[in-house]
Amino acid sequence: MAKVNRHYRKLSAGYLFPEIGRRIKNFQQENPQLKVHRLGIGNTTEPLTPSIVAGLRDGADRLAAAETYTGYGDEQGEESLREALARFYGKQGVSLDKDEIFISDGAKPDAGNIQSIFSADNLVAFQDPAYPVYVDSNVIAGRSGPYNSEQGNYGGFFYMACNSENGFIPEPPPDKVDLLYLCSPNNPTGAVATHRELQNFVDYAREQKAVIVFDASYAEFIADPDLPRSIYEVDGAKECAVEINSFSKSAGFTGVRLGWAIVPQSLVCEDCEPGELHRAWLRRQTTFFNGASNIAQRGGLAVLSEKGREECSALISYYMQNAALIREGLLKTGLTVYGGVNAPYLWLRAPGGLSSWEFFDKLLYEAQVVGTPGSGFGPSGEGYFRLSAFGRREDIEEAVKNIQDKLKL
Ligand SMILES: *Cc1c(COP(=O)(O)O)cnc(C)c1O
């Protein structure tokens, strides 16, 4: 008799985006003449750049001739791509061996799967609010108690509250936890951790023999040269941190699918020697995953070429100019705005003590702008609101103008 994985029943209803869709639909039915501007989702809108398209075409062309055709590749990812990534990190002063890099089909799958190499009884800490896959994958793996709908959290997890008082970067937990998820630049708050703040976490993790899962998916959006783009810029991080990253946001690969995880040889935990976690991840990937698309990996090589890097940095500038337009436009209205400087997300304080959902309705009905209620990312997100800088310029400009002209503050 088959039995379902009962932990799925604990998951809080994933109603955030369906509920947003429902409210937009209602609004449009009542106001068919009004145009709605969507600044809600973290999805890229600008086309792939020319040299990257050429790389992808080259990947497809290779498959068209017997001499260059390839089937399954190296399960850890094409060696040339791992070498190119190691060089890319090298330029930032981070030295990695190509064998510490695992190519994948994206940062979200890696963020969800990495927990499987750790014991089911690990105590897990999350930034609150957070990108949902960290919490949900650990619920499914059975590390949580039941969901508490009043508090909007799960029993058995440790939530590190991110708020305006701590600049949305929390302190390490006061007591021992085993696994910690950090995301910087942060989705949804747009906050970026400094070297000092990351060093605090790394020191904590080494002392507790804990492991940090560091999501650096937005590293390329950091303009400030003093801010760390990789946790390995911090001393000791290779002993206690896994880093995941992706070409999704920085090169427009949201639909192409290509990412990577770094599991250093020297990574340790409470009951294992250096090398064991690295081997466990290799085993996990070779067992459950047959490698990223060879076409996508050719595209990834093009992203890392000099030309590709130039083109992507123009792409990122486009989005970051959007972020600046939103930020400056909204600050003028008197709204309290965080983020949007070294990250493509802006995190607003809902004005007048409104809840996240109340502000969602106000913004939609008065200004026809859609964002994402902060409460959808965790209990500490209540009273906040996320706007995304991914979008077309004209749309962003109209949205900002609507907020300035029509929102009653
Ligand atoms: C968009 C995003 C990702 C990207 O995931 P992919 O699977 O590579 O597309 C990962 N982490 C965060 C925090 C994100 O916002």
The ligand as a Gaussian input file, in Angstrom:
#p B3LYP/6-31G(d) Opt

LIG

0 1
 C       15.317000      33.915000      -9.317000
 C       16.034000      33.332000      -8.134000
 C       16.781000      32.190000      -8.277000
 C       16.973000      31.649000      -9.668000
 O       16.698000      30.370000      -9.828000
 P       16.948000      29.663000     -11.229000
 O       16.422000      28.315000     -10.924000
 O       18.403000      29.684000     -11.478000
 O       16.164000      30.371000     -12.291000
 C       17.459000      31.666000      -7.206000
 N       17.404000      32.282000      -5.999000
 C       16.706000      33.418000      -5.835000
 C       16.720000      34.087000      -4.524000
 C       15.993000      33.955000      -6.889000
 O       15.282000      35.067000      -6.716000

